[in-house]
Amino acid sequence: DVPIQTDYITLGQLLKQMDVIQSGGMAKWFLQEYTVIVNGEEEKRRGRKLYVGDQISIDGYGEFTVTN
């Protein structure tokens, strides 16, 4: 689970929070190199807003759920 304190978190922020990437600048590269699935659909936008209940699956890293 990925707890958030705000209404939403961007995909890039989530990747950084989960230590998948070291900096926000790596998000664009990471999304081009790895398959990231958000709620059953592939996502390539680092600015994609994720809300409580959203399901994220990252190849090689596992599955995550946004919680509050």
C-alpha positions as CSV (number, residue, x, y, z in Angstrom):
1,D,0.0,0.0,0.0
2,V,1.0,3.6,-0.7
3,P,-0.5,6.0,1.8
4,I,-1.1,9.6,0.7
5,Q,-2.0,12.6,2.8
6,T,-3.4,14.7,-0.2
7,D,-6.3,14.2,-2.6
8,Y,-4.0,12.6,-5.2
9,I,-0.3,11.7,-6.0
10,T,1.2,11.8,-9.4
11,L,2.7,8.6,-10.9
12,G,6.2,10.2,-10.8
13,Q,5.8,11.1,-7.1
14,L,4.6,7.5,-6.4
15,L,7.6,6.0,-8.1
16,K,9.9,8.2,-6.1
17,Q,8.1,7.5,-2.8
18,M,8.3,3.8,-3.4
19,D,12.1,4.1,-4.1
20,V,11.6,2.7,-7.6
21,I,13.5,5.8,-8.9
22,Q,15.9,8.1,-7.2
23,S,14.7,11.5,-8.6
24,G,11.7,12.9,-10.3
25,G,13.7,13.4,-13.5
26,M,14.1,9.6,-13.8
27,A,10.3,9.1,-14.1
28,K,10.1,9.8,-17.9
29,W,12.9,7.4,-18.6
30,F,11.5,4.7,-16.3
31,L,8.1,4.9,-17.9
32,Q,9.6,4.4,-21.3
33,E,11.7,1.4,-20.2
34,Y,9.2,-0.4,-17.9
35,T,5.6,-1.4,-18.2
36,V,3.4,0.3,-15.6
37,I,-0.3,-0.6,-15.4
38,V,-2.7,1.7,-13.7
39,N,-6.2,0.2,-13.1
40,G,-5.7,-2.3,-15.8
41,E,-4.4,0.1,-18.5
42,E,-0.8,0.8,-19.5
43,E,0.3,4.3,-18.4
44,K,3.2,6.3,-19.8
45,R,2.4,9.8,-18.3
46,R,4.5,10.6,-15.2
47,G,1.9,13.3,-14.3
48,R,-1.0,10.8,-14.2
49,K,-3.0,11.6,-11.0
50,L,-3.5,8.6,-8.8
51,Y,-6.3,8.6,-6.2
52,V,-7.2,6.4,-3.2
53,G,-8.1,3.0,-4.4
54,D,-6.1,3.1,-7.6
55,Q,-4.2,-0.1,-8.4
56,I,-0.7,0.1,-9.8
57,S,1.4,-2.8,-11.2
58,I,5.0,-2.3,-12.1
59,D,7.0,-5.0,-13.9
60,G,9.7,-6.3,-11.6
61,Y,8.6,-4.2,-8.6
62,G,5.1,-5.6,-7.7
63,E,1.7,-4.3,-7.2
64,F,0.6,-1.2,-5.1
65,T,-2.7,0.3,-4.0
66,V,-3.0,4.0,-3.1
67,T,-4.5,4.4,0.4
68,N,-5.2,7.2,2.8
